Amino acid sequence: MAKILICEDDISLNASVADVLRSERHTVEAVFDGESALELIETYDYDVLVLDVMLPGMNGKDVCRQARRAGKKCAILMLTGQSDVNQKIDGLDAGADDYLAKPFDWRELVARIRALLRRNAEGFTNSQVQVGNIVLDFEARKVMQDGKEIHLTPKEFSLLEFMMRNKGRVFNATTLIARVWPADEDTSAEMIRSHIKNLRKKLDLEGQPSIFRTVHKVGYVVDDANK
C-alpha cells in the first residue's frame, strides 16, 4: 500500500488511473491542475506523485521542481503525450524518477509504480515484512501469525502495513492519518486509537508481549516484542 497523488487534467484518464491504482490497494488522491497538486504536496506526504507534463497553469515539470525544492523525496512518475527525448531529459532534470508515454498499458503503469516503490523502500525488496511473530504479505494482502492467517479490515491492514514498514519509528495520530488516510476522508485521533485497539485484540497473544507500544503523549510504535 502506498499513498499516491495523481495530477492529470484529462478527467477520464485521471479517473481510470485512480481506479487502477485503487484496485492495487493504494490510497489515491486526484487533482486536475498543478497549483492544486503543489498545495497538497506541501501539506501532506506521498509515496508517489503521478504528474502529467501538460497541465493548465503550472505544468508538471514545474510542480516536480517545486516539490524537490521543498525537500520532498517521494517517487515522481511523469506522464507525457510527447516522445521527444529533450522533454524527457527536462523532466528528469527537474527531479522526476521515471517517464511514461501516453497511451500506455495499465500493466506497465502498475509495474513502473511498483518498481519506484521498491527503489524508495529503504530495503524492502520483497513482498513480505516480519515483526515479531507477525508476517505481513503486501501482494497477497495477508497477515500471518505463527502460520495462522489473521483477518483484518482494509483500514486495519493499511495501518499495520505502514507501521510494520516503519518498524521502530513512533508516529502520532496526526501523522498516521496523513500517511494512511486520503485527505478528503474524515478521520480523528480517536479513530486511530480505535484501530490500534482492534489490531491489538486480533494480534496480541495472552501471556506474550505485544508488537504495539503506546509512547505516552507521543504516539504509537510497532517493534519486535522482546524490545
C-alpha positions in Angstrom: 0.0 0.0 0.0 1.3 3.4 -1.0 -0.2 6.9 -0.8 -0.3 8.3 -4.3 -1.3 11.7 -5.7 -2.4 11.9 -9.4 -2.4 15.2 -11.2 -3.9 14.7 -14.7 -6.2 17.3 -16.4 -7.9 14.7 -18.6 -10.9 13.8 -16.4 -11.4 10.3 -17.9 -7.8 9.3 -17.8 -7.4 10.7 -14.2 -10.4 8.6 -13.1 -9.1 5.5 -14.9 -5.6 5.8 -13.4 -7.1 6.3 -9.9 -9.3 3.2 -10.3 -6.4 1.0 -11.4 -4.2 2.1 -8.5 -7.0 1.7 -6.0 -7.5 -1.8 -7.3 -3.9 -2.4 -6.3 -4.9 -1.3 -2.8 -3.1 2.0 -2.9 -4.6 5.1 -1.2 -5.1 7.5 -4.1 -6.0 11.2 -4.3 -6.5 13.0 -7.6 -6.4 16.6 -8.7 -6.6 18.3 -12.2 -4.1 21.2 -12.1 -0.6 21.9 -11.0 -1.5 24.5 -8.3 -3.8 22.1 -6.5 -1.2 19.4 -6.7 1.5 21.6 -5.2 -0.8 22.7 -2.4 -1.4 19.0 -1.4 2.3 18.1 -1.8 3.3 20.9 0.5 0.8 19.8 3.1 0.9 16.0 3.0 3.4 13.3 2.4 3.0 11.0 -0.5 4.9 7.9 -1.6 4.4 8.5 -5.3 3.4 11.5 -7.5 1.9 10.8 -10.9 2.2 14.1 -12.8 1.0 14.9 -16.3 3.6 17.2 -18.1 1.0 19.4 -19.8 -1.3 20.9 -17.1 -3.3 24.1 -17.0 -1.5 26.8 -15.2 1.6 25.3 -13.6 2.9 22.4 -15.7 4.0 19.1 -14.4 7.7 19.8 -14.6 7.3 23.0 -12.5 5.3 21.0 -9.9 8.1 18.4 -9.8 10.8 21.1 -9.5 8.9 22.8 -6.7 8.3 19.5 -4.8 12.1 18.8 -4.9 12.9 22.3 -3.8 10.6 21.7 -0.8 12.6 18.7 0.1 10.0 16.1 -0.9 11.7 12.7 -1.5 8.7 10.8 -2.9 9.0 9.0 -6.2 7.7 11.0 -9.2 6.4 9.5 -12.4 5.7 11.9 -15.3 3.0 11.2 -17.9 3.5 12.7 -21.3 1.9 12.6 -24.7 5.2 13.5 -26.3 8.0 11.2 -27.2 10.6 13.9 -27.6 13.8 13.0 -25.8 14.5 16.6 -24.8 11.1 16.7 -23.0 12.1 13.6 -21.0 15.5 15.0 -20.2 14.0 18.3 -18.9 11.6 16.3 -16.7 14.3 14.1 -15.3 16.5 17.2 -14.6 13.5 18.7 -12.8 13.5 15.8 -10.4 11.3 13.1 -11.9 12.3 9.5 -11.4 10.6 8.0 -14.4 8.6 8.8 -17.6 5.6 7.0 -19.1 4.4 8.0 -22.6 0.7 8.0 -23.4 -1.1 5.9 -24.4 0.2 3.3 -22.0 -0.8 -0.2 -20.9 -2.2 -0.3 -17.4 0.1 -3.2 -16.5 3.1 -1.0 -17.4 1.8 1.8 -15.2 1.4 -0.6 -12.2 4.8 -2.2 -12.8 6.6 1.2 -13.0 5.0 2.4 -9.8 5.9 -0.9 -8.1 9.5 -0.5 -9.2 9.6 3.1 -7.9 8.2 1.9 -4.6 10.9 -0.8 -4.4 13.6 1.8 -5.2 12.4 4.0 -2.3 11.5 1.3 0.1 14.7 1.5 2.3 15.5 -2.2 2.0 12.1 -3.7 1.3 12.8 -5.6 -1.8 10.4 -8.5 -1.4 6.7 -8.7 -0.7 6.8 -9.5 3.0 7.9 -7.9 6.2 8.0 -9.5 9.6 7.9 -8.0 13.1 7.9 -10.5 16.0 5.7 -13.4 15.1 3.6 -11.3 12.6 4.3 -11.7 8.9 2.6 -9.3 6.5 2.5 -10.0 2.8 1.8 -6.9 0.8 1.0 -8.5 -2.5 -1.2 -11.4 -1.1 -2.8 -8.9 1.3 -2.5 -11.5 4.1 -1.3 -11.3 7.7 0.0 -14.5 9.3 0.8 -15.1 12.9 2.6 -18.3 13.7 1.3 -19.8 10.4 -2.3 -18.8 11.1 -4.0 -16.2 8.9 -5.4 -13.2 10.8 -8.3 -11.4 9.1 -8.1 -7.6 9.1 -10.3 -4.9 7.7 -8.8 -2.9 4.8 -8.0 0.0 7.0 -6.5 -2.2 9.7 -4.3 -3.8 7.1 -3.2 -0.4 5.7 -2.4 0.9 9.1 -0.5 -2.2 10.1 1.4 -2.3 6.8 2.6 1.3 7.3 3.7 0.8 10.9 5.5 -2.5 10.1 7.3 -0.9 7.1 8.4 1.7 9.6 9.3 -0.6 12.5 10.7 1.2 15.5 9.5 4.6 14.5 7.0 6.5 16.7 4.1 8.1 14.9 1.4 10.4 16.4 -2.2 10.2 15.3 -1.9 13.2 13.0 1.0 11.6 11.1 -0.8 8.3 10.8 -3.9 10.0 9.4 -1.8 11.9 6.9 0.1 8.9 5.7 -2.6 6.2 5.6 -5.9 8.0 5.0 -7.0 10.2 2.0 -7.1 13.9 2.7 -10.8 14.1 1.9 -11.7 11.3 4.4 -12.8 12.3 7.9 -10.6 10.6 10.5 -9.8 11.5 14.1 -7.2 10.7 16.7 -10.0 8.7 18.4 -10.5 6.6 15.3 -6.7 5.9 15.3 -6.9 4.7 18.9 -9.8 2.5 18.0 -8.0 0.9 15.1 -4.9 0.3 17.2 -7.1 -1.2 19.9 -8.7 -3.6 17.4 -5.4 -4.6 16.0 -4.1 -5.5 19.4 -7.2 -7.5 20.1 -6.6 -9.5 16.9 -2.8 -9.9 17.1 -1.8 -9.8 20.8 -1.5 -13.3 22.4 -2.2 -13.8 26.1 1.0 -14.0 28.1 3.2 -12.7 25.3 4.4 -9.1 24.7 2.7 -7.1 22.0 4.4 -5.7 18.9 2.4 -2.5 19.6 3.6 0.1 22.1 2.0 3.4 23.1 4.5 6.1 23.9 2.9 8.4 26.4 1.9 11.8 25.0 3.9 11.0 21.8 2.2 8.3 19.7 2.4 4.6 18.6 5.2 2.3 17.5 5.4 -1.2 16.2 8.6 -3.1 17.1 9.9 -6.6 17.9 8.0 -7.7 21.0 11.1 -8.5 23.0 12.5 -4.9 22.9 
